[in-house]
């Protein structure tokens, strides 16, 4: 599968649709975690945690709007092998000038792990999601 990758987003296509030993396409990670509804729940849960975190909340002074949430859901859907294609702003462009540190990226990833756990996503699937998100680090960390 070839994905349309936004500017500065790492190529995640190799992880989108895993193959088994026979070479047939297995269920995508997107489908395995529950598809669109699961991603919406995960993104909403993640932003709830980020807005409640005193270190990370200042990055969202006006809160997180519906458009931003849809961008994140669609970007993750594509990265996880779903049918949606991300057509929003480039990840690096969106985070440029925010001064996000590696520690803040790691803190956000920890919130994502907790969110996925809270939603009942099995640990092996959650770790695959986190591995994909970790690949976004160069586009997000700017400090």
N, CA, C and O atoms as a GROMACS GRO file, in nm:
protein
  572
    1UNK      N    1   0.084  -0.117   0.000
    1UNK     CA    2   0.000   0.000   0.000
    1UNK      C    3   0.088   0.123   0.000
    1UNK      O    4   0.185   0.130   0.076
    2UNK      N    5   0.058   0.220  -0.083
    2UNK     CA    6   0.130   0.346  -0.084
    2UNK      C    7   0.041   0.452  -0.022
    2UNK      O    8  -0.074   0.468  -0.061
    3UNK      N    9   0.095   0.523   0.076
    3UNK     CA   10   0.017   0.626   0.145
    3UNK      C   11   0.058   0.763   0.095
    3UNK      O   12   0.173   0.783   0.053
    4UNK      N   13  -0.033   0.858   0.099
    4UNK     CA   14  -0.002   0.997   0.073
    4UNK      C   15   0.050   1.052   0.205
    4UNK      O   16  -0.027   1.065   0.300
    5UNK      N   17   0.176   1.086   0.212
    5UNK     CA   18   0.238   1.131   0.336
    5UNK      C   19   0.246   1.282   0.337
    5UNK      O   20   0.300   1.341   0.244
    6UNK      N   21   0.192   1.348   0.441
    6UNK     CA   22   0.205   1.493   0.450
    6UNK      C   23   0.352   1.532   0.461
    6UNK      O   24   0.436   1.452   0.501
    7UNK      N   25   0.383   1.656   0.425
    7UNK     CA   26   0.519   1.706   0.433
    7UNK      C   27   0.575   1.683   0.572
    7UNK      O   28   0.508   1.709   0.672
    8UNK      N   29   0.696   1.634   0.578
    8UNK     CA   30   0.772   1.612   0.701
    8UNK      C   31   0.716   1.499   0.787
    8UNK      O   32   0.759   1.483   0.901
    9UNK      N   33   0.623   1.421   0.736
    9UNK     CA   34   0.575   1.306   0.811
    9UNK      C   35   0.653   1.184   0.764
    9UNK      O   36   0.664   1.162   0.644
   10UNK      N   37   0.708   1.106   0.856
   10UNK     CA   38   0.786   0.990   0.813
   10UNK      C   39   0.699   0.890   0.737
   10UNK      O   40   0.578   0.884   0.756
   11UNK      N   41   0.762   0.813   0.652
   11UNK     CA   42   0.692   0.713   0.574
   11UNK      C   43   0.653   0.599   0.668
   11UNK      O   44   0.738   0.524   0.715
   12UNK      N   45   0.524   0.586   0.693
   12UNK     CA   46   0.475   0.484   0.783
   12UNK      C   47   0.406   0.371   0.706
   12UNK      O   48   0.349   0.280   0.766
   13UNK      N   49   0.412   0.377   0.574
   13UNK     CA   50   0.338   0.283   0.493
   13UNK      C   51   0.374   0.138   0.523
   13UNK      O   52   0.288   0.051   0.516
   14UNK      N   53   0.498   0.112   0.555
   14UNK     CA   54   0.540  -0.024   0.583
   14UNK      C   55   0.473  -0.083   0.705
   14UNK      O   56   0.471  -0.205   0.721
   15UNK      N   57   0.418   0.000   0.790
   15UNK     CA   58   0.353  -0.048   0.911
   15UNK      C   59   0.201  -0.051   0.899
   15UNK      O   60   0.132  -0.102   0.987
   16UNK      N   61   0.149   0.004   0.791
   16UNK     CA   62   0.006   0.023   0.782
   16UNK      C   63  -0.071  -0.108   0.766
   16UNK      O   64  -0.175  -0.126   0.829
   17UNK      N   65  -0.023  -0.197   0.683
   17UNK     CA   66  -0.093  -0.322   0.660
   17UNK      C   67   0.006  -0.438   0.670
   17UNK      O   68   0.067  -0.476   0.571
   18UNK      N   69   0.020  -0.493   0.790
   18UNK     CA   70   0.117  -0.601   0.808
   18UNK      C   71   0.081  -0.723   0.724
   18UNK      O   72  -0.036  -0.750   0.699
   19UNK      N   73   0.182  -0.796   0.683
   19UNK     CA   74   0.160  -0.920   0.608
   19UNK      C   75   0.197  -1.038   0.695
   19UNK      O   76   0.283  -1.028   0.783
   20UNK      N   77   0.132  -1.149   0.670
   20UNK     CA   78   0.168  -1.270   0.743
   20UNK      C   79   0.277  -1.344   0.665
   20UNK      O   80   0.323  -1.296   0.561
   21UNK      N   81   0.317  -1.459   0.714
   21UNK     CA   82   0.427  -1.534   0.652
   21UNK      C   83   0.394  -1.574   0.508
   21UNK      O   84   0.485  -1.589   0.426
   22UNK      N   85   0.267  -1.591   0.477
   22UNK     CA   86   0.227  -1.631   0.342
   22UNK      C   87   0.224  -1.512   0.247
   22UNK      O   88   0.206  -1.529   0.126
   23UNK      N   89   0.240  -1.390   0.301
   23UNK     CA   90   0.242  -1.272   0.217
   23UNK      C   91   0.105  -1.210   0.195
   23UNK      O   92   0.093  -1.114   0.119
   24UNK      N   93   0.003  -1.263   0.260
   24UNK     CA   94  -0.129  -1.203   0.246
   24UNK      C   95  -0.142  -1.086   0.342
   24UNK      O   96  -0.076  -1.081   0.446
   25UNK      N   97  -0.227  -0.991   0.304
   25UNK     CA   98  -0.243  -0.873   0.387
   25UNK      C   99  -0.326  -0.907   0.510
   25UNK      O  100  -0.436  -0.961   0.499
   26UNK      N  101  -0.272  -0.876   0.625
   26UNK     CA  102  -0.343  -0.898   0.751
   26UNK      C  103  -0.430  -0.776   0.780
   26UNK      O  104  -0.425  -0.676   0.708
   27UNK      N  105  -0.508  -0.785   0.885
   27UNK     CA  106  -0.590  -0.673   0.928
   27UNK      C  107  -0.500  -0.555   0.960
   27UNK      O  108  -0.396  -0.571   1.023
   28UNK      N  109  -0.540  -0.436   0.915
   28UNK     CA  110  -0.461  -0.317   0.944
   28UNK      C  111  -0.467  -0.286   1.094
   28UNK      O  112  -0.560  -0.328   1.163
   29UNK      N  113  -0.371  -0.214   1.141
   29UNK     CA  114  -0.369  -0.171   1.280
   29UNK      C  115  -0.491  -0.083   1.306
   29UNK      O  116  -0.549  -0.087   1.415
   30UNK      N  117  -0.530  -0.003   1.208
   30UNK     CA  118  -0.650   0.080   1.217
   30UNK      C  119  -0.772  -0.005   1.251
   30UNK      O  120  -0.847   0.027   1.343
   31UNK      N  121  -0.792  -0.114   1.177
   31UNK     CA  122  -0.907  -0.202   1.203
   31UNK      C  123  -0.890  -0.277   1.335
   31UNK      O  124  -0.986  -0.296   1.409
   32UNK      N  125  -0.768  -0.318   1.364
   32UNK     CA  126  -0.743  -0.397   1.485
   32UNK      C  127  -0.776  -0.320   1.612
   32UNK      O  128  -0.819  -0.379   1.711
   33UNK      N  129  -0.756  -0.187   1.610
   33UNK     CA  130  -0.786  -0.111   1.732
   33UNK      C  131  -0.931  -0.063   1.737
   33UNK      O  132  -0.974  -0.009   1.839
   34UNK      N  133  -1.006  -0.083   1.629
   34UNK     CA  134  -1.147  -0.047   1.632
   34UNK      C  135  -1.190   0.058   1.532
   34UNK      O  136  -1.303   0.105   1.537
   35UNK      N  137  -1.100   0.097   1.441
   35UNK     CA  138  -1.135   0.189   1.334
   35UNK      C  139  -1.159   0.332   1.378
   35UNK      O  140  -1.106   0.378   1.478
   36UNK      N  141  -1.240   0.400   1.299
   36UNK     CA  142  -1.262   0.544   1.317
   36UNK      C  143  -1.315   0.579   1.457
   36UNK      O  144  -1.265   0.672   1.520
   37UNK      N  145  -1.415   0.505   1.504
   37UNK     CA  146  -1.473   0.536   1.635
   37UNK      C  147  -1.367   0.526   1.746
   37UNK      O  148  -1.365   0.608   1.838
   38UNK      N  149  -1.281   0.425   1.736
   38UNK     CA  150  -1.177   0.410   1.837
   38UNK      C  151  -1.076   0.524   1.831
   38UNK      O  152  -1.030   0.572   1.934
   39UNK      N  153  -1.041   0.567   1.709
   39UNK     CA  154  -0.948   0.679   1.696
   39UNK      C  155  -1.008   0.808   1.749
   39UNK      O  156  -0.938   0.887   1.814
   40UNK      N  157  -1.134   0.832   1.723
   40UNK     CA  158  -1.201   0.952   1.776
   40UNK      C  159  -1.196   0.949   1.929
   40UNK      O  160  -1.163   1.049   1.992
   41UNK      N  161  -1.229   0.835   1.987
   41UNK     CA  162  -1.226   0.822   2.133
   41UNK      C  163  -1.084   0.843   2.187
   41UNK      O  164  -1.065   0.909   2.289
   42UNK      N  165  -0.985   0.787   2.117
   42UNK     CA  166  -0.846   0.801   2.162
   42UNK      C  167  -0.800   0.946   2.153
   42UNK      O  168  -0.736   0.996   2.245
   43UNK      N  169  -0.831   1.013   2.044
   43UNK     CA  170  -0.790   1.153   2.027
   43UNK      C  171  -0.859   1.241   2.130
   43UNK      O  172  -0.796   1.328   2.190
   44UNK      N  173  -0.989   1.220   2.151
   44UNK     CA  174  -1.059   1.298   2.252
   44UNK      C  175  -1.003   1.274   2.391
   44UNK      O  176  -0.986   1.367   2.469
   45UNK      N  177  -0.975   1.148   2.421
   45UNK     CA  178  -0.916   1.116   2.551
   45UNK      C  179  -0.777   1.175   2.567
   45UNK      O  180  -0.742   1.227   2.673
   46UNK      N  181  -0.698   1.167   2.461
   46UNK     CA  182  -0.563   1.224   2.466
   46UNK      C  183  -0.568   1.374   2.489
   46UNK      O  184  -0.497   1.426   2.576
   47UNK      N  185  -0.650   1.444   2.413
   47UNK     CA  186  -0.657   1.589   2.432
   47UNK      C  187  -0.711   1.625   2.569
   47UNK      O  188  -0.669   1.725   2.626
   48UNK      N  189  -0.803   1.546   2.622
   48UNK     CA  190  -0.849   1.569   2.760
   48UNK      C  191  -0.734   1.562   2.858
   48UNK      O  192  -0.724   1.644   2.949
   49UNK      N  193  -0.648   1.464   2.840
   49UNK     CA  194  -0.531   1.449   2.927
   49UNK      C  195  -0.430   1.563   2.908
   49UNK      O  196  -0.375   1.615   3.004
   50UNK      N  197  -0.408   1.601   2.781
   50UNK     CA  198  -0.312   1.709   2.754
   50UNK      C  199  -0.360   1.841   2.812
   50UNK      O  200  -0.280   1.918   2.866
   51UNK      N  201  -0.489   1.867   2.800
   51UNK     CA  202  -0.544   1.993   2.853
   51UNK      C  203  -0.543   1.995   3.006
   51UNK      O  204  -0.544   2.102   3.066
   52UNK      N  205  -0.543   1.878   3.068
   52UNK     CA  206  -0.538   1.870   3.214
   52UNK      C  207  -0.395   1.868   3.268
   52UNK      O  208  -0.375   1.878   3.389
   53UNK      N  209  -0.297   1.857   3.181
   53UNK     CA  210  -0.157   1.850   3.222
   53UNK      C  211  -0.100   1.991   3.228
   53UNK      O  212  -0.094   2.059   3.126
   54UNK      N  213  -0.057   2.036   3.347
   54UNK     CA  214  -0.009   2.174   3.361
   54UNK      C  215   0.113   2.207   3.274
   54UNK      O  216   0.134   2.323   3.240
   55UNK      N  217   0.192   2.107   3.239
   55UNK     CA  218   0.308   2.133   3.154
   55UNK      C  219   0.271   2.141   3.005
   55UNK      O  220   0.334   2.214   2.929
   56UNK      N  221   0.169   2.067   2.965
   56UNK     CA  222   0.134   2.060   2.823
   56UNK      C  223   0.016   2.148   2.784
   56UNK      O  224   0.004   2.188   2.668
   57UNK      N  225  -0.071   2.179   2.878
   57UNK     CA  226  -0.189   2.261   2.848
   57UNK      C  227  -0.156   2.396   2.787
   57UNK      O  228  -0.231   2.443   2.702
   58UNK      N  229  -0.045   2.462   2.825
   58UNK     CA  230  -0.014   2.592   2.765
   58UNK      C  231   0.005   2.588   2.612
   58UNK      O  232   0.000   2.692   2.547
   59UNK      N  233   0.027   2.471   2.555
   59UNK     CA  234   0.038   2.460   2.410
   59UNK      C  235  -0.099   2.476   2.343
   59UNK      O  236  -0.107   2.492   2.221
   60UNK      N  237  -0.205   2.473   2.422
   60UNK     CA  238  -0.342   2.482   2.371
   60UNK      C  239  -0.418   2.593   2.444
   60UNK      O  240  -0.516   2.565   2.512
   61UNK      N  241  -0.373   2.718   2.429
   61UNK     CA  242  -0.433   2.826   2.508
   61UNK      C  243  -0.583   2.847   2.483
   61UNK      O  244  -0.654   2.895   2.571
   62UNK      N  245  -0.630   2.813   2.365
   62UNK     CA  246  -0.772   2.827   2.335
   62UNK      C  247  -0.846   2.695   2.338
   62UNK      O  248  -0.959   2.686   2.290
   63UNK      N  249  -0.783   2.593   2.394
   63UNK     CA  250  -0.842   2.460   2.392
   63UNK      C  251  -0.808   2.391   2.260
   63UNK      O  252  -0.718   2.434   2.187
   64UNK      N  253  -0.879   2.285   2.230
   64UNK     CA  254  -0.856   2.209   2.107
   64UNK      C  255  -0.988   2.204   2.031
   64UNK      O  256  -1.085   2.142   2.077
   65UNK      N  257  -0.992   2.268   1.918
   65UNK     CA  258  -1.114   2.272   1.838
   65UNK      C  259  -1.141   2.144   1.762
   65UNK      O  260  -1.055   2.057   1.750
   66UNK      N  261  -1.262   2.135   1.711
   66UNK     CA  262  -1.305   2.017   1.637
   66UNK      C  263  -1.220   1.994   1.512
   66UNK      O  264  -1.189   1.880   1.478
   67UNK      N  265  -1.182   2.100   1.445
   67UNK     CA  266  -1.100   2.086   1.323
   67UNK      C  267  -0.965   2.023   1.355
   67UNK      O  268  -0.919   1.934   1.283
   68UNK      N  269  -0.901   2.069   1.463
   68UNK     CA  270  -0.772   2.013   1.504
   68UNK      C  271  -0.789   1.865   1.538
   68UNK      O  272  -0.706   1.782   1.499
   69UNK      N  273  -0.895   1.832   1.610
   69UNK     CA  274  -0.919   1.692   1.645
   69UNK      C  275  -0.937   1.606   1.519
   69UNK      O  276  -0.884   1.496   1.512
   70UNK      N  277  -1.012   1.657   1.421
   70UNK     CA  278  -1.032   1.582   1.296
   70UNK      C  279  -0.901   1.561   1.223
   70UNK      O  280  -0.876   1.453   1.168
   71UNK      N  281  -0.816   1.664   1.221
   71UNK     CA  282  -0.684   1.648   1.157
   71UNK      C  283  -0.607   1.535   1.221
   71UNK      O  284  -0.550   1.450   1.151
   72UNK      N  285  -0.604   1.532   1.354
   72UNK     CA  286  -0.526   1.430   1.423
   72UNK      C  287  -0.586   1.291   1.399
   72UNK      O  288  -0.512   1.195   1.375
   73UNK      N  289  -0.717   1.280   1.405
   73UNK     CA  290  -0.782   1.151   1.379
   73UNK      C  291  -0.748   1.103   1.238
   73UNK      O  292  -0.712   0.987   1.220
   74UNK      N  293  -0.760   1.190   1.140
   74UNK     CA  294  -0.736   1.150   1.001
   74UNK      C  295  -0.589   1.115   0.978
   74UNK      O  296  -0.559   1.018   0.909
   75UNK      N  297  -0.498   1.193   1.036
   75UNK     CA  298  -0.356   1.164   1.021
   75UNK      C  299  -0.323   1.026   1.081
   75UNK      O  300  -0.253   0.946   1.019
   76UNK      N  301  -0.376   1.001   1.201
   76UNK     CA  302  -0.351   0.871   1.264
   76UNK      C  303  -0.418   0.758   1.186
   76UNK      O  304  -0.362   0.650   1.172
   77UNK      N  305  -0.537   0.783   1.135
   77UNK     CA  306  -0.607   0.680   1.057
   77UNK      C  307  -0.522   0.637   0.938
   77UNK      O  308  -0.507   0.518   0.911
   78UNK      N  309  -0.468   0.734   0.867
   78UNK     CA  310  -0.383   0.700   0.753
   78UNK      C  311  -0.258   0.625   0.797
   78UNK      O  312  -0.221   0.524   0.737
   79UNK      N  313  -0.194   0.673   0.901
   79UNK     CA  314  -0.071   0.610   0.949
   79UNK      C  315  -0.093   0.467   0.995
   79UNK      O  316  -0.003   0.383   0.987
   80UNK      N  317  -0.214   0.439   1.045
   80UNK     CA  318  -0.245   0.305   1.096
   80UNK      C  319  -0.306   0.213   0.990
   80UNK      O  320  -0.348   0.102   1.020
   81UNK      N  321  -0.312   0.261   0.866
   81UNK     CA  322  -0.360   0.177   0.757
   81UNK      C  323  -0.508   0.188   0.729
   81UNK      O  324  -0.565   0.102   0.661
   82UNK      N  325  -0.571   0.292   0.779
   82UNK     CA  326  -0.714   0.312   0.755
   82UNK      C  327  -0.740   0.371   0.617
   82UNK      O  328  -0.648   0.404   0.544
   83UNK      N  329  -0.868   0.383   0.584
   83UNK     CA  330  -0.906   0.429   0.450
   83UNK      C  331  -0.898   0.581   0.431
   83UNK      O  332  -0.905   0.629   0.318
   84UNK      N  333  -0.883   0.656   0.537
   84UNK     CA  334  -0.884   0.802   0.528
   84UNK      C  335  -0.747   0.855   0.488
   84UNK      O  336  -0.644   0.799   0.526
   85UNK      N  337  -0.745   0.962   0.411
   85UNK     CA  338  -0.620   1.025   0.368
   85UNK      C  339  -0.611   1.162   0.428
   85UNK      O  340  -0.703   1.243   0.416
   86UNK      N  341  -0.500   1.189   0.493
   86UNK     CA  342  -0.477   1.318   0.558
   86UNK      C  343  -0.443   1.422   0.452
   86UNK      O  344  -0.356   1.401   0.368
   87UNK      N  345  -0.512   1.534   0.459
   87UNK     CA  346  -0.489   1.643   0.365
   87UNK      C  347  -0.473   1.776   0.438
   87UNK      O  348  -0.489   1.883   0.378
   88UNK      N  349  -0.442   1.770   0.565
   88UNK     CA  350  -0.427   1.892   0.645
   88UNK      C  351  -0.288   1.949   0.635
   88UNK      O  352  -0.208   1.907   0.552
   89UNK      N  353  -0.259   2.046   0.722
   89UNK     CA  354  -0.127   2.109   0.721
   89UNK      C  355  -0.018   2.007   0.756
   89UNK      O  356  -0.042   1.909   0.825
   90UNK      N  357   0.103   2.034   0.706
   90UNK     CA  358   0.216   1.948   0.736
   90UNK      C  359   0.246   1.948   0.885
   90UNK      O  360   0.235   2.050   0.952
   91UNK      N  361   0.284   1.834   0.935
   91UNK     CA  362   0.310   1.817   1.077
   91UNK      C  363   0.422   1.909   1.125
   91UNK      O  364   0.410   1.974   1.229
   92UNK      N  365   0.532   1.915   1.051
   92UNK     CA  366   0.645   2.000   1.091
   92UNK      C  367   0.604   2.147   1.088
   92UNK      O  368   0.638   2.223   1.179
   93UNK      N  369   0.531   2.187   0.985
   93UNK     CA  370   0.486   2.327   0.976
   93UNK      C  371   0.395   2.362   1.093
   93UNK      O  372   0.405   2.472   1.147
   94UNK      N  373   0.308   2.272   1.131
   94UNK     CA  374   0.214   2.297   1.239
   94UNK      C  375   0.282   2.311   1.375
   94UNK      O  376   0.230   2.378   1.464
   95UNK      N  377   0.396   2.248   1.391
   95UNK     CA  378   0.464   2.248   1.521
   95UNK      C  379   0.584   2.342   1.525
   95UNK      O  380   0.645   2.363   1.630
   96UNK      N  381   0.618   2.397   1.409
   96UNK     CA  382   0.733   2.487   1.401
   96UNK      C  383   0.711   2.607   1.494
   96UNK      O  384   0.603   2.665   1.497
   97UNK      N  385   0.812   2.642   1.567
   97UNK     CA  386   0.805   2.759   1.653
   97UNK      C  387   0.737   2.735   1.787
   97UNK      O  388   0.729   2.827   1.868
   98UNK      N  389   0.687   2.615   1.812
   98UNK     CA  390   0.621   2.589   1.940
   98UNK      C  391   0.721   2.558   2.051
   98UNK      O  392   0.687   2.566   2.169
   99UNK      N  393   0.842   2.522   2.014
   99UNK     CA  394   0.944   2.493   2.115
   99UNK      C  395   0.917   2.367   2.194
   99UNK      O  396   0.945   2.362   2.314
  100UNK      N  397   0.863   2.266   2.129
  100UNK     CA  398   0.833   2.140   2.197
  100UNK      C  399   0.962   2.064   2.220
  100UNK      O  400   1.041   2.042   2.127
  101UNK      N  401   0.984   2.023   2.343
  101UNK     CA  402   1.105   1.949   2.379
  101UNK      C  403   1.083   1.799   2.367
  101UNK      O  404   0.970   1.752   2.357
  102UNK      N  405   1.192   1.726   2.368
  102UNK     CA  406   1.183   1.581   2.367
  102UNK      C  407   1.109   1.530   2.489
  102UNK      O  408   1.032   1.434   2.479
  103UNK      N  409   1.132   1.592   2.604
  103UNK     CA  410   1.063   1.550   2.728
  103UNK      C  411   0.913   1.572   2.715
  103UNK      O  412   0.834   1.491   2.763
  104UNK      N  413   0.872   1.681   2.652
  104UNK     CA  414   0.730   1.707   2.634
  104UNK      C  415   0.668   1.609   2.534
  104UNK      O  416   0.554   1.566   2.551
  105UNK      N  417   0.743   1.574   2.431
  105UNK     CA  418   0.696   1.472   2.337
  105UNK      C  419   0.677   1.339   2.411
  105UNK      O  420   0.575   1.272   2.393
  106UNK      N  421   0.774   1.302   2.494
  106UNK     CA  422   0.765   1.178   2.570
  106UNK      C  423   0.648   1.181   2.668
  106UNK      O  424   0.580   1.080   2.688
  107UNK      N  425   0.624   1.297   2.728
  107UNK     CA  426   0.512   1.313   2.821
  107UNK      C  427   0.379   1.293   2.746
  107UNK      O  428   0.287   1.229   2.796
  108UNK      N  429   0.372   1.348   2.626
  108UNK     CA  430   0.252   1.332   2.544
  108UNK      C  431   0.234   1.184   2.507
  108UNK      O  432   0.122   1.132   2.512
  109UNK      N  433   0.343   1.118   2.471
  109UNK     CA  434   0.335   0.975   2.437
  109UNK      C  435   0.287   0.894   2.557
  109UNK      O  436   0.210   0.800   2.541
  110UNK      N  437   0.331   0.931   2.677
  110UNK     CA  438   0.285   0.861   2.798
  110UNK      C  439   0.134   0.881   2.817
  110UNK      O  440   0.063   0.789   2.857
  111UNK      N  441   0.086   1.001   2.787
  111UNK     CA  442  -0.059   1.025   2.793
  111UNK      C  443  -0.132   0.940   2.689
  111UNK      O  444  -0.242   0.891   2.716
  112UNK      N  445  -0.072   0.923   2.572
  112UNK     CA  446  -0.134   0.839   2.470
  112UNK      C  447  -0.140   0.694   2.516
  112UNK      O  448  -0.242   0.628   2.497
  113UNK      N  449  -0.033   0.646   2.576
  113UNK     CA  450  -0.032   0.509   2.629
  113UNK      C  451  -0.144   0.493   2.732
  113UNK      O  452  -0.218   0.395   2.727
  114UNK      N  453  -0.156   0.588   2.823
  114UNK     CA  454  -0.260   0.580   2.927
  114UNK      C  455  -0.400   0.587   2.864
  114UNK      O  456  -0.492   0.518   2.909
  115UNK      N  457  -0.414   0.668   2.762
  115UNK     CA  458  -0.544   0.680   2.694
  115UNK      C  459  -0.581   0.548   2.628
  115UNK      O  460  -0.694   0.500   2.643
  116UNK      N  461  -0.488   0.489   2.555
  116UNK     CA  462  -0.514   0.362   2.487
  116UNK      C  463  -0.545   0.252   2.588
  116UNK      O  464  -0.634   0.171   2.567
  117UNK      N  465  -0.470   0.251   2.698
  117UNK     CA  466  -0.495   0.153   2.804
  117UNK      C  467  -0.635   0.171   2.861
  117UNK      O  468  -0.708   0.074   2.882
  118UNK      N  469  -0.672   0.297   2.886
  118UNK     CA  470  -0.804   0.326   2.941
  118UNK      C  471  -0.917   0.287   2.848
  118UNK      O  472  -1.028   0.258   2.893
  119UNK      N  473  -0.890   0.285   2.719
  119UNK     CA  474  -0.990   0.244   2.621
  119UNK      C  475  -0.990   0.093   2.597
  119UNK      O  476  -1.070   0.042   2.518
  120UNK      N  477  -0.900   0.022   2.665
  120UNK     CA  478  -0.896  -0.123   2.652
  120UNK      C  479  -0.823  -0.175   2.530
  120UNK      O  480  -0.841  -0.290   2.492
  121UNK      N  481  -0.739  -0.090   2.468
  121UNK     CA  482  -0.660  -0.136   2.355
  121UNK      C  483  -0.554  -0.232   2.408
  121UNK      O  484  -0.479  -0.197   2.499
  122UNK      N  485  -0.546  -0.353   2.354
  122UNK     CA  486  -0.446  -0.449   2.401
  122UNK      C  487  -0.304  -0.392   2.393
  122UNK      O  488  -0.272  -0.317   2.301
  123UNK      N  489  -0.222  -0.427   2.488
  123UNK     CA  490  -0.088  -0.371   2.500
  123UNK      C  491  -0.005  -0.390   2.373
  123UNK      O  492   0.070  -0.300   2.335
  124UNK      N  493  -0.017  -0.505   2.307
  124UNK     CA  494   0.062  -0.527   2.186
  124UNK      C  495   0.021  -0.431   2.074
  124UNK      O  496   0.106  -0.385   1.998
  125UNK      N  497  -0.108  -0.402   2.063
  125UNK     CA  498  -0.153  -0.307   1.961
  125UNK      C  499  -0.115  -0.164   2.000
  125UNK      O  500  -0.072  -0.085   1.916
  126UNK      N  501  -0.130  -0.132   2.128
  126UNK     CA  502  -0.093   0.001   2.176
  126UNK      C  503   0.055   0.027   2.151
  126UNK      O  504   0.093   0.138   2.113
  127UNK      N  505   0.139  -0.073   2.172
  127UNK     CA  506   0.282  -0.054   2.151
  127UNK      C  507   0.312  -0.029   2.003
  127UNK      O  508   0.406   0.044   1.970
  128UNK      N  509   0.234  -0.088   1.913
  128UNK     CA  510   0.253  -0.063   1.770
  128UNK      C  511   0.212   0.080   1.735
  128UNK      O  512   0.278   0.146   1.654
  129UNK      N  513   0.103   0.127   1.795
  129UNK     CA  514   0.060   0.265   1.774
  129UNK      C  515   0.168   0.361   1.824
  129UNK      O  516   0.203   0.456   1.755
  130UNK      N  517   0.219   0.335   1.942
  130UNK     CA  518   0.322   0.422   2.001
  130UNK      C  519   0.448   0.421   1.914
  130UNK      O  520   0.511   0.525   1.896
  131UNK      N  521   0.484   0.306   1.860
  131UNK     CA  522   0.602   0.299   1.773
  131UNK      C  523   0.583   0.386   1.649
  131UNK      O  524   0.677   0.453   1.605
  132UNK      N  525   0.463   0.386   1.593
  132UNK     CA  526   0.436   0.471   1.477
  132UNK      C  527   0.442   0.619   1.515
  132UNK      O  528   0.501   0.700   1.443
  133UNK      N  529   0.382   0.652   1.626
  133UNK     CA  530   0.382   0.792   1.672
  133UNK      C  531   0.524   0.837   1.705
  133UNK      O  532   0.560   0.952   1.680
  134UNK      N  533   0.605   0.748   1.759
  134UNK     CA  534   0.744   0.783   1.790
  134UNK      C  535   0.819   0.828   1.664
  134UNK      O  536   0.910   0.911   1.673
  135UNK      N  537   0.782   0.774   1.550
  135UNK     CA  538   0.844   0.814   1.424
  135UNK      C  539   0.815   0.958   1.385
  135UNK      O  540   0.881   1.013   1.297
  136UNK      N  541   0.716   1.019   1.449
  136UNK     CA  542   0.680   1.158   1.421
  136UNK      C  543   0.767   1.258   1.499
  136UNK      O  544   0.761   1.378   1.475
  137UNK      N  545   0.845   1.207   1.590
  137UNK     CA  546   0.926   1.292   1.679
  137UNK      C  547   1.005   1.401   1.606
  137UNK      O  548   1.002   1.516   1.649
  138UNK      N  549   1.076   1.369   1.496
  138UNK     CA  550   1.155   1.473   1.430
  138UNK      C  551   1.071   1.589   1.376
  138UNK      O  552   1.121   1.701   1.363
  139UNK      N  553   0.945   1.563   1.344
  139UNK     CA  554   0.859   1.669   1.291
  139UNK      C  555   0.796   1.753   1.402
  139UNK      O  556   0.752   1.865   1.378
  140UNK      N  557   0.792   1.699   1.523
  140UNK     CA  558   0.721   1.766   1.634
  140UNK      C  559   0.817   1.836   1.730
  140UNK      O  560   0.791   1.948   1.774
  141UNK      N  561   0.927   1.770   1.763
  141UNK     CA  562   1.022   1.827   1.859
  141UNK      C  563   1.101   1.936   1.789
  141UNK      O  564   1.172   1.912   1.692
  142UNK      N  565   1.088   2.057   1.842
  142UNK     CA  566   1.153   2.173   1.778
  142UNK      C  567   1.245   2.247   1.874
  142UNK      O  568   1.302   2.350   1.839
  143UNK      N  569   1.261   2.197   1.994
  143UNK     CA  570   1.349   2.265   2.090
  143UNK      C  571   1.454   2.168   2.144
  143UNK      O  572   1.537   2.207   2.226
   0.00000   0.00000   0.00000
